[in-house]
Amino acid sequence: MEKLSTFLKTRRKEVNLTQQEFADRVGVALTVIRKIEQGKTNLNMTKVNLVLGMFGHELAVVKTADFEKSTKK
């Protein structure tokens, strides 16, 4: 499973945007993008989902049992 930090950095670079340009397009502070790309764990889920929404993704709570079932397939 790809890390959030790697996912965001890779996708942002694919669309050829700096961190500042990306933050401006999403409507979040530059520090939000930096924290995500640095792998910080103290993140605001609402802001993370705003950022991920640019690529058609979102984070959601998943029960451990459901996750384990889906990874064993």
C-alpha positions in Angstrom: 0.0 0.0 0.0 1.4 3.4 -1.0 2.1 5.9 1.7 0.0 9.1 1.7 3.2 11.2 1.6 4.5 9.4 -1.5 1.1 9.4 -3.2 0.7 13.1 -2.9 4.2 14.1 -3.8 4.2 11.8 -6.9 0.8 13.0 -8.1 1.6 16.7 -7.5 4.8 16.3 -9.5 2.9 14.5 -12.3 0.8 17.6 -12.8 3.9 19.7 -12.6 3.0 21.9 -9.6 5.1 23.3 -6.8 3.9 22.8 -3.3 2.8 26.4 -3.2 0.9 26.2 -6.5 -0.8 23.0 -5.4 -1.8 24.5 -2.1 -3.2 27.5 -3.8 -5.3 25.4 -6.2 -6.6 23.2 -3.4 -7.3 26.2 -1.1 -5.2 25.1 1.8 -2.1 26.5 3.5 1.4 25.5 2.1 2.1 24.0 5.5 -0.7 21.4 5.0 1.0 20.2 1.8 4.4 20.1 3.4 3.1 18.2 6.5 1.5 15.6 4.3 4.5 15.2 2.0 6.8 14.9 5.1 4.8 12.1 6.5 3.7 14.0 9.6 1.0 12.2 11.6 -0.7 15.1 13.2 -3.0 16.0 10.3 -6.5 17.5 9.9 -8.5 14.9 8.1 -10.8 17.5 6.5 -7.8 19.2 4.9 -6.2 15.9 3.9 -9.4 15.0 2.1 -9.5 18.4 0.4 -6.0 17.7 -1.0 -6.8 14.1 -2.0 -10.0 15.2 -3.6 -7.9 16.8 -6.3 -7.0 13.3 -7.5 -10.4 11.7 -6.8 -9.5 10.1 -3.5 -10.3 10.4 0.2 -9.3 8.9 3.5 -12.0 7.1 5.5 -12.1 5.1 8.7 -12.0 1.3 8.0 -12.6 -1.4 10.6 -9.5 -3.5 11.1 -11.4 -6.7 10.4 -12.7 -5.3 7.1 -9.2 -4.2 6.1 -7.7 -7.6 6.9 -10.3 -9.3 4.8 -9.7 -7.1 1.8 -5.9 -7.6 1.9 -6.1 -11.4 2.1 -7.8 -11.7 -1.3 
